[in-house]
Amino acid sequence: MLLNLILKPIRWSLSKVIVIVERATLPRAMVREPARQAEVDAECATLALYQFVGCPFCVKVRRQIRRLGLKIELRDAQKDPLHRDALLKGGGELQVPCLRIAEADGVRWLYESSEINAWLVSRFGAGVAVRP
């Protein structure tokens, strides 16, 4: 109990630092021809990233999304109970980051930042390397 009282403000402070550093060091977005970007945007409409704002693994995925110039809906599973419930019911775990992929044959839930980034690069990257 006492340890939790000590760790809570430390975690809160670290999450704020993580967010500040993320915003200060945003990568440049990939540039595509307008027609191709419109196709990519349409494909991204079937995706949603469940995340916590201050989570370093979520930052890793958000940076890759930015680098690839993708418009993927971000859903805060920490502060929004509807998103938290959807993640638990759909994906089965309250673990972030988690990419929800709506496909013709159903919905797929992809966990683990490295796996999400590899999938994003394979789908939208065309020559972009996956960063560890």
C-alpha positions in Angstrom: 0.0 0.0 0.0 2.7 2.5 1.0 4.8 1.4 -2.0 1.9 2.1 -4.3 1.5 5.6 -2.8 5.1 6.3 -3.6 5.1 4.7 -7.0 1.9 6.4 -8.3 3.4 10.0 -8.5 6.6 8.6 -10.0 4.7 6.8 -12.7 2.6 9.8 -13.4 5.7 12.0 -13.7 7.4 9.6 -16.0 4.4 9.3 -18.3 4.4 13.1 -18.6 8.1 13.1 -19.5 7.5 10.4 -22.1 4.7 12.4 -23.7 6.8 15.6 -23.8 9.8 13.8 -25.3 7.5 12.1 -27.9 6.0 15.4 -29.0 9.4 17.1 -29.1 11.0 14.4 -31.3 8.2 13.5 -33.8 9.5 11.7 -36.9 8.8 13.0 -40.3 5.9 11.4 -42.1 6.3 9.4 -45.3 5.1 11.3 -48.3 2.9 9.5 -50.9 1.2 10.5 -54.1 -2.3 11.9 -53.2 -4.2 9.1 -54.9 -2.1 6.4 -53.0 -2.4 8.4 -49.7 -6.2 8.3 -50.2 -6.1 4.5 -50.6 -3.9 4.1 -47.5 -6.3 6.4 -45.5 -9.2 4.2 -46.6 -7.4 1.1 -45.5 -6.6 2.7 -42.2 -10.3 3.4 -41.5 -10.5 -0.3 -40.5 -7.8 0.0 -37.9 -7.7 1.3 -34.3 -4.9 1.4 -31.8 -5.8 0.8 -28.2 -3.2 2.5 -26.1 -2.2 4.4 -23.0 -0.8 7.9 -23.6 2.3 7.6 -21.4 3.2 3.9 -22.3 6.6 3.7 -23.9 5.6 0.7 -26.0 2.5 2.7 -27.3 4.9 5.6 -28.1 6.9 3.2 -30.2 3.8 2.3 -32.2 2.6 5.9 -32.5 6.0 6.9 -33.8 5.8 4.2 -36.5 2.3 5.3 -37.4 3.5 8.9 -37.8 6.6 7.8 -39.7 4.4 5.8 -42.2 1.9 8.8 -42.5 -1.1 6.7 -41.3 -4.4 8.0 -40.0 -5.2 5.4 -37.4 -7.8 6.0 -34.7 -6.1 6.1 -31.3 -8.3 4.8 -28.4 -7.2 5.5 -24.9 -7.9 2.3 -23.0 -6.6 3.8 -19.7 -9.0 6.7 -19.4 -12.0 5.7 -21.5 -14.0 2.8 -19.9 -15.8 2.1 -23.2 -12.4 1.5 -25.0 -11.1 -0.5 -22.0 -14.2 -2.8 -22.1 -14.0 -3.2 -25.9 -10.3 -4.2 -25.6 -11.1 -6.7 -22.9 -14.1 -8.2 -24.7 -12.6 -8.2 -28.1 -8.9 -8.9 -27.5 -9.2 -10.8 -24.3 -6.5 -8.8 -22.4 -6.1 -5.4 -21.0 -2.7 -5.1 -22.6 -1.5 -2.2 -24.7 -0.6 -1.4 -27.4 -3.1 -3.5 -29.3 -4.1 -2.9 -32.9 -7.6 -3.8 -33.8 -7.8 -4.9 -37.5 -11.2 -5.3 -39.0 -11.0 -7.7 -41.9 -13.5 -9.2 -44.3 -13.6 -12.4 -42.3 -13.7 -10.8 -38.8 -11.7 -8.8 -36.4 -8.1 -9.5 -35.4 -6.4 -8.2 -32.3 -2.6 -7.7 -32.6 -0.6 -7.2 -29.4 3.1 -6.4 -28.9 4.6 -3.2 -30.2 7.3 -4.9 -32.4 4.7 -7.2 -34.0 2.3 -4.2 -34.6 5.1 -2.2 -36.2 6.3 -5.1 -38.4 2.7 -5.6 -39.6 2.2 -1.8 -40.3 5.5 -1.7 -42.3 4.6 -4.9 -44.3 1.2 -3.4 -45.1 2.0 0.3 -45.6 5.8 0.7 -45.5 7.2 -0.1 -49.0 10.9 0.2 -48.1 10.7 1.5 -44.5 12.8 -0.4 -42.0 11.2 -1.6 -38.7 13.0 0.1 -35.8 13.5 -2.1 -32.7 
